[in-house]
Amino acid sequence: MKLKILNLDYKNYSQSAQKILKQIGLVTNKILSANQLAKEIGEYDILIVDVITPVGKEIITQAKKLKIIATAATGTDHIDILAAQKQGIKIVSLKGQTDFLKTVPATAELTMGLLLALTRQIPWAFDSVRKNQWLRPEFKGVDLMGKTIGLVGFGRLGKIVAGYAKAFGLKVIAFDPYVKLAEFKKAGIKKVSLKTLLQSADIISLHINLTPQNFNFISGSEFKLMKKSVFFINTARGQLVDEKALLFALKNKKLAGAALDVLANENESGTNNKNPLINYAKQNKNLIITPHIGGMTVDSADKARIFIAQEIKQVTKN
């Protein structure tokens, strides 16, 4: 009997990726709410989801036949891993796939895009032109060359961003207690303590994984250490930042600006109406928010999903 596959991420699966899945089993492409998923999941052997689809315990407990949960992401915080493991369900993701991930620069590229948009006030300058204005003096930005960018996390993405930053003439420092000094020296990057980074960087960018220990990793005390002229970038996970503390810092001009591709509650319905940061961004010119598009380039999305489909195929063979 062929395996039954439920793909909730099918809109991001190219024909090439879909073809691989069809070699594995019978594929059903659907968009389901959490309640609908809980009702239907019992029929399937494999579940494929994107990062905005939470797969909690209440869903997993209904998944009597489920053997695999797959997601084309490095982060798996949208899945209750412990509940899945208790039921013997294998998680297939991009986490730890170092060699493959070196070929996927999309999030690092977005980091630099957000930095340029923020420091040169690009969204607001464009918006003024759309209103038939031409207000050059109102949109004075700052140069990147000669300034210091502090990378919180020096893993795969941190290293890629460091290379891009150097090309812009930025001085690069980084904090990562899990990376050996030799790796920093090889990359020509200065390894510093978190406190030193927060106090000395002109730009701070987050590139760490979300773990239970890392919730609100950047909070009020960290924002207090930063320069008032600092630009803060987060393309990692929303829960890494205390959003109330960030909003306070922005409102009270403790930061020059922030750019976020992630929010703590982004998986919840009605996020745009509930999140004070989004409401703040509507009225102010020092906060950019994008809807978790870090990995969403045509090239990277396709490569990632072909890779995941191949991984699923390999797991089902074992």
CORTA-V876933 format. One line per field, one symbol per residue. psi: psi as a letter, one per 20 degrees, with the letter a starting at -180 (. if undefined). Layout:
psi: ???
//
This chain:
psi: pqqppooikhhjorhghhgghhhhaoppoqpqrgghghhihiiqhpppraijopnahhghhimhiphppqpmqhqkiipngghghhjkpppoaipimggghijnjghhhhghghgghghjkgghgghhhhjkrmmgiilpaqqhpirppponplbghggghgggghhjjqppqqpoiipqhhhghhikppprrgggghhiqhpppplqqprhijplhoaghghhhqqijqpppojeqhiipohghggggghjkiqhrqppiqqhkhiqqkghhhohhghghhirkjpppqmljgjmqggggggghgggghgggghih.
//
